[in-house]
Amino acid sequence: MAVRVLFFATYADLLGREQTELTLAAPTTVAGLLDLLKQRLPGAERLPARPMVAVNQRHATLDSPVVDLDEVALLPPLAGG
């Protein structure tokens, strides 16, 4: 299955890109996708173990399913005021 992964702010800087396309075996979860990212993308091993994630613009957890054509966004911690 094909999945688009988006990286924002410091994660985009860390990986040197704002997005990537991954081909994954089904079924998988957000945790499985993160493991694959850490194996395939240089710098991805420095991503946190439990980043904030959205699947199709909805908050997701590590055990959330990921299916064909999903858009997964990795969101760094936000601060401000």
VOTIMAR-769796 format. One line per field, with one value per atom (N, C-alpha, C): residue number from 1; atom name; x, y, z; residue in one letter. Coordinates in steps of 0.02 Angstrom, whole numbers, plus 50000, padded with zeros to 5 digits. Layout:
% VOTIMAR-769796
seq = NUM,... $
atom = CA,... $
X = X,... $
Y = Y,... $
Z = Z,... $
type = A,... $
This chain:
% VOTIMAR-769796
seq = 1,1,1,2,2,2,3,3,3,4,4,4,5,5,5,6,6,6,7,7,7,8,8,8,9,9,9,10,10,10,11,11,11,12,12,12,13,13,13,14,14,14,15,15,15,16,16,16,17,17,17,18,18,18,19,19,19,20,20,20,21,21,21,22,22,22,23,23,23,24,24,24,25,25,25,26,26,26,27,27,27,28,28,28,29,29,29,30,30,30,31,31,31,32,32,32,33,33,33,34,34,34,35,35,35,36,36,36,37,37,37,38,38,38,39,39,39,40,40,40,41,41,41,42,42,42,43,43,43,44,44,44,45,45,45,46,46,46,47,47,47,48,48,48,49,49,49,50,50,50,51,51,51,52,52,52,53,53,53,54,54,54,55,55,55,56,56,56,57,57,57,58,58,58,59,59,59,60,60,60,61,61,61,62,62,62,63,63,63,64,64,64,65,65,65,66,66,66,67,67,67,68,68,68,69,69,69,70,70,70,71,71,71,72,72,72,73,73,73,74,74,74,75,75,75,76,76,76,77,77,77,78,78,78,79,79,79,80,80,80,81,81,81 $
atom = N,CA,C,N,CA,C,N,CA,C,N,CA,C,N,CA,C,N,CA,C,N,CA,C,N,CA,C,N,CA,C,N,CA,C,N,CA,C,N,CA,C,N,CA,C,N,CA,C,N,CA,C,N,CA,C,N,CA,C,N,CA,C,N,CA,C,N,CA,C,N,CA,C,N,CA,C,N,CA,C,N,CA,C,N,CA,C,N,CA,C,N,CA,C,N,CA,C,N,CA,C,N,CA,C,N,CA,C,N,CA,C,N,CA,C,N,CA,C,N,CA,C,N,CA,C,N,CA,C,N,CA,C,N,CA,C,N,CA,C,N,CA,C,N,CA,C,N,CA,C,N,CA,C,N,CA,C,N,CA,C,N,CA,C,N,CA,C,N,CA,C,N,CA,C,N,CA,C,N,CA,C,N,CA,C,N,CA,C,N,CA,C,N,CA,C,N,CA,C,N,CA,C,N,CA,C,N,CA,C,N,CA,C,N,CA,C,N,CA,C,N,CA,C,N,CA,C,N,CA,C,N,CA,C,N,CA,C,N,CA,C,N,CA,C,N,CA,C,N,CA,C,N,CA,C,N,CA,C,N,CA,C,N,CA,C,N,CA,C,N,CA,C,N,CA,C,N,CA,C,N,CA,C $
X = 50042,50000,50044,50019,50057,50030,50077,50059,50103,50074,50112,50125,50188,50207,50231,50202,50220,50261,50312,50354,50349,50342,50334,50391,50407,50453,50518,50535,50600,50607,50552,50557,50576,50549,50568,50641,50664,50735,50779,50759,50797,50805,50752,50753,50771,50775,50793,50739,50677,50621,50556,50505,50440,50391,50407,50363,50401,50372,50398,50341,50350,50301,50331,50292,50315,50269,50298,50259,50265,50209,50207,50167,50183,50142,50081,50024,49963,49954,49924,49904,49962,49957,50008,49976,50016,49995,50043,50027,50073,50141,50142,50206,50246,50213,50247,50275,50236,50259,50321,50320,50377,50439,50431,50488,50517,50474,50498,50533,50506,50539,50609,50616,50681,50731,50707,50751,50771,50726,50737,50763,50747,50767,50824,50878,50932,50907,50926,50905,50842,50801,50738,50747,50805,50817,50818,50824,50824,50754,50703,50634,50617,50574,50556,50517,50519,50484,50409,50383,50310,50294,50305,50290,50214,50194,50123,50112,50056,50042,49969,49958,49890,49886,49831,49817,49755,49764,49709,49680,49725,49709,49671,49676,49645,49699,49698,49747,49747,49808,49815,49864,49858,49904,49948,49997,50042,50007,49951,49915,49860,49855,49805,49824,49774,49789,49807,49848,49866,49847,49808,49785,49808,49797,49818,49793,49837,49824,49814,49828,49824,49879,49865,49914,49930,49993,50015,50061,50044,50084,50118,50184,50222,50229,50203,50199,50245,50294,50338,50300,50328,50296,50291,50237,50226,50229,50256,50258,50244,50224,50212,50160,50142,50094,50067 $
Y = 49941,50000,50062,50116,50178,50228,50262,50311,50372,50431,50493,50516,50532,50555,50627,50670,50740,50755,50798,50819,50894,50918,50990,51016,51080,51118,51080,51067,51037,50967,50930,50864,50869,50918,50930,50949,50991,51010,50949,50908,50849,50800,50792,50743,50773,50840,50872,50867,50859,50855,50869,50888,50902,50844,50797,50739,50682,50623,50564,50517,50474,50421,50355,50314,50249,50195,50138,50079,50032,50013,49972,49909,49857,49797,49808,49784,49790,49726,49728,49788,49816,49880,49912,49966,49992,50044,50103,50156,50213,50191,50148,50124,50086,50045,50010,50057,50109,50159,50195,50214,50247,50203,50139,50092,50090,50088,50086,50151,50207,50271,50272,50248,50248,50202,50151,50107,50136,50174,50195,50266,50312,50382,50402,50428,50454,50510,50507,50557,50538,50493,50475,50438,50407,50374,50423,50487,50539,50565,50540,50559,50529,50562,50535,50469,50429,50365,50373,50428,50439,50511,50525,50592,50603,50665,50680,50663,50629,50606,50620,50636,50642,50597,50560,50520,50550,50573,50606,50664,50704,50765,50752,50692,50676,50647,50669,50644,50568,50540,50467,50446,50384,50355,50303,50277,50228,50165,50148,50087,50101,50164,50180,50146,50120,50087,50137,50115,50153,50110,50139,50101,50136,50102,50127,50198,50239,50309,50356,50334,50380,50433,50489,50543,50545,50535,50534,50594,50635,50695,50686,50699,50699,50771,50784,50853,50862,50907,50919,50955,50951,50988,51062,51092,51163,51201,51261,51304,51375,51416,51484,51516,51575,51608,51669 $
Z = 50000,50000,50000,49973,49968,50019,50053,50104,50094,50102,50099,50171,50186,50253,50248,50290,50292,50355,50347,50403,50410,50471,50482,50527,50517,50559,50572,50635,50651,50621,50613,50583,50509,50473,50404,50400,50445,50447,50461,50509,50528,50470,50431,50376,50309,50305,50242,50189,50210,50163,50200,50163,50192,50185,50141,50132,50099,50103,50069,50056,50008,49993,50016,50050,50072,50045,50030,50014,50073,50102,50162,50149,50187,50186,50231,50209,50249,50289,50347,50384,50422,50439,50480,50523,50568,50614,50609,50645,50648,50673,50724,50751,50698,50658,50604,50552,50535,50488,50515,50579,50610,50608,50622,50619,50549,50499,50430,50411,50432,50419,50448,50509,50543,50508,50473,50435,50368,50337,50268,50258,50304,50294,50339,50310,50351,50396,50459,50508,50545,50518,50549,50615,50625,50689,50747,50732,50784,50800,50764,50781,50850,50888,50953,50946,50998,50997,50992,51019,51019,50995,50931,50907,50902,50901,50886,50812,50800,50732,50715,50652,50625,50564,50559,50499,50467,50405,50369,50409,50439,50476,50540,50569,50633,50679,50741,50790,50790,50794,50794,50848,50869,50918,50883,50918,50888,50864,50895,50874,50823,50800,50748,50683,50647,50583,50529,50483,50424,50364,50317,50259,50195,50139,50074,50062,50037,50018,50077,50138,50195,50191,50223,50232,50306,50323,50392,50403,50453,50468,50535,50537,50599,50622,50682,50707,50767,50762,50819,50874,50936,50991,50974,50995,50983,51048,51046,51104,51081,51125,51106,51152,51135,51178,51147 $
type = M,M,M,A,A,A,V,V,V,R,R,R,V,V,V,L,L,L,F,F,F,F,F,F,A,A,A,T,T,T,Y,Y,Y,A,A,A,D,D,D,L,L,L,L,L,L,G,G,G,R,R,R,E,E,E,Q,Q,Q,T,T,T,E,E,E,L,L,L,T,T,T,L,L,L,A,A,A,A,A,A,P,P,P,T,T,T,T,T,T,V,V,V,A,A,A,G,G,G,L,L,L,L,L,L,D,D,D,L,L,L,L,L,L,K,K,K,Q,Q,Q,R,R,R,L,L,L,P,P,P,G,G,G,A,A,A,E,E,E,R,R,R,L,L,L,P,P,P,A,A,A,R,R,R,P,P,P,M,M,M,V,V,V,A,A,A,V,V,V,N,N,N,Q,Q,Q,R,R,R,H,H,H,A,A,A,T,T,T,L,L,L,D,D,D,S,S,S,P,P,P,V,V,V,V,V,V,D,D,D,L,L,L,D,D,D,E,E,E,V,V,V,A,A,A,L,L,L,L,L,L,P,P,P,P,P,P,L,L,L,A,A,A,G,G,G,G,G,G $
